[in-house]
Amino acid sequence: MTAPLRFGLGLHGLRIERWAEVAEEADRLGFESVWIPEHLVVPLDATGSPVAGQDHSPIPSDIPVLDALGVLCHLAARTTRIRLGTNVYNIGLRHPFITARAATTVDLLSGGRLAFGIGASWLRAEWEAVGLDFDRRGARVDEAIEVCRRLWSEPTIEHHGEFFDFAATAFEPKPVQPGGPALHIGGDGPAALRRAATVGAGWIPMNHDLDRLPGSLARLSELAERHGRGTPIEVTVHGRVDRIEDIEPYVAAGVTRLIVQPWTRSREAIDAIRRFAAEVLRPLASSPDPRPTDDVVPQRISHENSSH
């Protein structure tokens, strides 16, 4: 069974003081989710880019940055239905106690609406600024995910690993979402696909054009089946839609959530999302089958919650 394409709003690029107003209006209009960016620190000498083929950081050191999960607590209080996402949170930069506690707080205060996008990061200077080994980030991220999931689900946990070591402890309260907030794995490489297939509710590719996406989704499906998982993995990408017909290539490629930014200036955001709702969301919602055509069906990937 397929599901209609869902629409989220990416709040990055908007002035921070507009985020709550836009999220509140998006909630009223029927957008499925809002997503905010996350960084801990951007050193002045930062180089590299999350965009393939680019060498220079697209993020200036003086860019305004707020604590992402703190912001989502604020947005939770301003909204009632819309899901609240990070795109993406650098989980390896913090101790799992910090991550698990903050994510639990958002999930509880929002009534289980956190879509926890996480990644291994691309910014070497950020890891080095906090004294961590960028080249070992993948293993640290895997261990952090494991610890967080246990903190979110087990009555007591004791852990002795390569990066984190602690005696038995309880961790309360537990999140609203059973087993912890839904994890959406950011990244394009084999490790990101493995994490999405084994522990992810979703996958957020960064450098996949629509032509490349089906091949990677086939690989993701193979990995998920190998791990015996049976429920759908969500596929979230950024894109542009000006009319209903524009969604067809995304649906055909296997996308299940499209993050849009239908404004050009922050002051135009409210009018822009109202126009998008009128021209795209409402016509889709009123259709007997929200898919644009019978032969354009989102590719679905199987997974189930795996054990530790």
Secondary structure, DSSP 8 states (H G I E B T S, - for coil): -----EEEEE-TTS-GGGHHHHHHHHHHHT-SEEEE---S---TT----SSTT--S-SS-TT-----HHHHHHHHHHH-SS-EEEES-EEGGGS-HHHHHHHHHHHHHHHTS-EEEEEE--S-HHHHHHTT--GGGHHHHHHHHHHHHHHHHH-SEEEEE-SS-EEEEEE--S--SSTTSSEEEEE-SSHHHHHHHHHH-SEEE-SS--TTTHHHHHHHHHHHHHHTT--EEEEEEEE---SSGGGGHHHHHHT-SEEEE---SSGGGHHHHHHHHIIIIIHHHHHSSS-SSSTT-----EEE-----
